[in-house]
Amino acid sequence: MGWTTTHIPDQSGRTALVTGASAGIGFETARVLAAHGAHVVLACRDTERGSSAAERIDGSTEVVPLDLASLTSVRQAAGLVRGRHRRLDLLVNNAGVMFPSYRRTKDGFEAHLGVNHLGHFALTGLLLDLMTSVPGSRVVTVASLAHRVGFGRLDEAAARSSTGRRSMAAYGRSKLANLMFARELQRRLAVAGAATVSVAAHPGLSPTALWHGDPPALARPLAAAGMRWLAQPVEAAALPSLRAAVDPAVHGGAYLGPSERFGGRGAPEPARSSRAARSGAERGRLWTLSEELTGVRYVCEPAVLETPASAAETASAPAVAVCPVTGARA
Ligand SMILES: NC(=O)c1ccc[n+]([C@@H]2O[C@H](COP(=O)([O-])OP(=O)(O)OC[C@H]3O[C@@H](n4cnc5c(N)ncnc54)[C@H](OP(=O)(O)O)[C@@H]3O)[C@@H](O)[C@H]2O)c1
């Protein structure tokens, strides 16, 4: 039998933050972590939906407003978490959009890349020093089988494009970025000698609200056919993220996904990524671009978002922990 929730060790005393915990795979991830004793921060775009999710979870939770389509919101969420918590054991970068109703985020980034990658890049950078000295701490980033169709360059033009709203390639690029980010973060954490590791996961296919967007005409029947044959319930789709977060046998840099039907369903096992996801040079380029676009730098010095900030925000400006060059920590 494959890995299931029965394999999850006791999570008492640990604090986990799950983005997009109001619904779907994020909700299930948060629910299971809380059921195993973790205190779970539900980081949600819509706080009413977040509170309703918290009410349905049996365990210790809190809700933090987080809109990944706004760097200001990301900064405020990080400030709130830092004000309430001195350490973080798990950060699950789960939230995502596909074929959303808007073209660009509030900061002018292409919607998929902005929410799925750049928002999480900034959030992770702004929270990382709560983790880097915590033994067993992990950053889990949720990618997708669709990273393989992330055609085209991950450059500034793509990041600012207004034409990706109904494009599977744009969604795929954002998921490729998730995977490259997870790998590059692991490399940097290892060089820095941090206690934290970075792991990636993908859920296979699951009939969540992710599929309720506005897809191109051909995608709808293809998705419906794929769902019938490949999909698994959300409880199973959350297992790769959960295993990536808590299985002691999983190491930094791993990528987990369902093991059956081309990765669409099945027990969570090591998954294969595309050659593009493994390219060190491309990962480095994406990292630099992401730092430039978000204004969040992963350095020894306190990190500051370079977007205009109010005095109150500046007061709670967090520090970032990892120094990739010297291994020193802030
Ligand atoms: N389902 C699949 O077949 C599948 C396949 C491959 C990968 N994935 C990945 O799995 C992850 C979870 O997706 P899901 O299937 O569970 O989809 P979902 O049911 O639509 O849940 C997505 C979550 O992300 C949140 N979210 C959306 N935009 C946000 C923003 N701007 N800021 C903060 N949160 C935001 C949503 O909040 P609201 O409740 O406010 O909308 C929701 O909680 C995503 O990264 C997705 O790419 C899913």
The ligand as an SDF file (V2000), in Angstrom:
LIG
                    3D

 48 52  0  0  0  0  0  0  0  0999 V2000
   -6.9560   20.4990   -9.2730 N   0  0  0  0  0  0  0  0  0  0  0  0
   -6.0770   20.0590  -10.1560 C   0  0  0  0  0  0  0  0  0  0  0  0
   -6.3830   19.2340  -11.0320 O   0  0  0  0  0  0  0  0  0  0  0  0
   -4.6550   20.5610  -10.1140 C   0  0  0  0  0  0  0  0  0  0  0  0
   -3.7430   19.9780  -11.0060 C   0  0  0  0  0  0  0  0  0  0  0  0
   -2.4250   20.4190  -10.9570 C   0  0  0  0  0  0  0  0  0  0  0  0
   -2.0350   21.3880  -10.0620 C   0  0  0  0  0  0  0  0  0  0  0  0
   -2.9650   21.9410   -9.2240 N   0  0  0  0  0  0  0  0  0  0  0  0
   -2.4900   22.9870   -8.2950 C   0  0  0  0  0  0  0  0  0  0  0  0
   -2.9840   22.7360   -6.9980 O   0  0  0  0  0  0  0  0  0  0  0  0
   -3.0740   23.9610   -6.2850 C   0  0  0  0  0  0  0  0  0  0  0  0
   -4.4130   24.0570   -5.6000 C   0  0  0  0  0  0  0  0  0  0  0  0
   -5.4230   24.1170   -6.5850 O   0  0  0  0  0  0  0  0  0  0  0  0
   -6.8800   23.5140   -6.3700 P   0  0  0  0  0  0  0  0  0  0  0  0
   -7.0760   22.4740   -7.4110 O   0  0  0  0  0  0  0  0  0  0  0  0
   -7.1200   23.1710   -4.9630 O   0  0  0  0  0  0  0  0  0  0  0  0
   -7.7590   24.7730   -6.8150 O   0  0  0  0  0  0  0  0  0  0  0  0
   -8.9250   25.5780   -6.0460 P   0  0  0  0  0  0  0  0  0  0  0  0
   -9.8950   24.6130   -5.4510 O   0  0  0  0  0  0  0  0  0  0  0  0
   -9.4020   26.5610   -7.0480 O   0  0  0  0  0  0  0  0  0  0  0  0
   -8.1600   26.3140   -4.8670 O   0  0  0  0  0  0  0  0  0  0  0  0
   -7.2740   27.3390   -5.1510 C   0  0  0  0  0  0  0  0  0  0  0  0
   -7.0340   28.1150   -3.8940 C   0  0  0  0  0  0  0  0  0  0  0  0
   -6.1600   29.2050   -4.2170 O   0  0  0  0  0  0  0  0  0  0  0  0
   -6.7640   30.3990   -3.7440 C   0  0  0  0  0  0  0  0  0  0  0  0
   -6.3720   31.5690   -4.5260 N   0  0  0  0  0  0  0  0  0  0  0  0
   -6.6800   31.8680   -5.8000 C   0  0  0  0  0  0  0  0  0  0  0  0
   -6.1800   33.0650   -6.1330 N   0  0  0  0  0  0  0  0  0  0  0  0
   -5.5510   33.5460   -5.0300 C   0  0  0  0  0  0  0  0  0  0  0  0
   -4.8800   34.7360   -4.7300 C   0  0  0  0  0  0  0  0  0  0  0  0
   -4.7590   35.7260   -5.6190 N   0  0  0  0  0  0  0  0  0  0  0  0
   -4.3690   34.8980   -3.4960 N   0  0  0  0  0  0  0  0  0  0  0  0
   -4.5020   33.9330   -2.5550 C   0  0  0  0  0  0  0  0  0  0  0  0
   -5.1550   32.7860   -2.7820 N   0  0  0  0  0  0  0  0  0  0  0  0
   -5.6760   32.5870   -4.0080 C   0  0  0  0  0  0  0  0  0  0  0  0
   -8.2490   30.1470   -3.8360 C   0  0  0  0  0  0  0  0  0  0  0  0
   -8.9320   31.0830   -3.0390 O   0  0  0  0  0  0  0  0  0  0  0  0
  -10.5080   31.3900   -3.2400 P   0  0  0  0  0  0  0  0  0  0  0  0
  -11.1880   30.3120   -2.4530 O   0  0  0  0  0  0  0  0  0  0  0  0
  -10.6780   32.7500   -2.6840 O   0  0  0  0  0  0  0  0  0  0  0  0
  -10.7690   31.3100   -4.7080 O   0  0  0  0  0  0  0  0  0  0  0  0
   -8.3050   28.7140   -3.3190 C   0  0  0  0  0  0  0  0  0  0  0  0
   -8.2380   28.6930   -1.9280 O   0  0  0  0  0  0  0  0  0  0  0  0
   -2.8150   25.0760   -7.3120 C   0  0  0  0  0  0  0  0  0  0  0  0
   -1.4850   25.5250   -7.1860 O   0  0  0  0  0  0  0  0  0  0  0  0
   -2.9970   24.3620   -8.6460 C   0  0  0  0  0  0  0  0  0  0  0  0
   -2.2360   24.9600   -9.6720 O   0  0  0  0  0  0  0  0  0  0  0  0
   -4.2580   21.5400   -9.2140 C   0  0  0  0  0  0  0  0  0  0  0  0
  1  2  1  0
  2  3  2  0
  2  4  1  0
  4  5  1  0
  4 48  2  0
  5  6  2  0
  6  7  1  0
  7  8  2  0
  8  9  1  0
  8 48  1  0
  9 10  1  0
  9 46  1  0
 10 11  1  0
 11 12  1  0
 11 44  1  0
 12 13  1  0
 13 14  1  0
 14 15  2  0
 14 16  1  0
 14 17  1  0
 17 18  1  0
 18 19  2  0
 18 20  1  0
 18 21  1  0
 21 22  1  0
 22 23  1  0
 23 24  1  0
 23 42  1  0
 24 25  1  0
 25 26  1  0
 25 36  1  0
 26 27  1  0
 26 35  1  0
 27 28  2  0
 28 29  1  0
 29 30  1  0
 29 35  2  0
 30 31  1  0
 30 32  2  0
 32 33  1  0
 33 34  2  0
 34 35  1  0
 36 37  1  0
 36 42  1  0
 37 38  1  0
 38 39  2  0
 38 40  1  0
 38 41  1  0
 42 43  1  0
 44 45  1  0
 44 46  1  0
 46 47  1  0
M  CHG  2   8   1  16  -1
M  END
$$$$
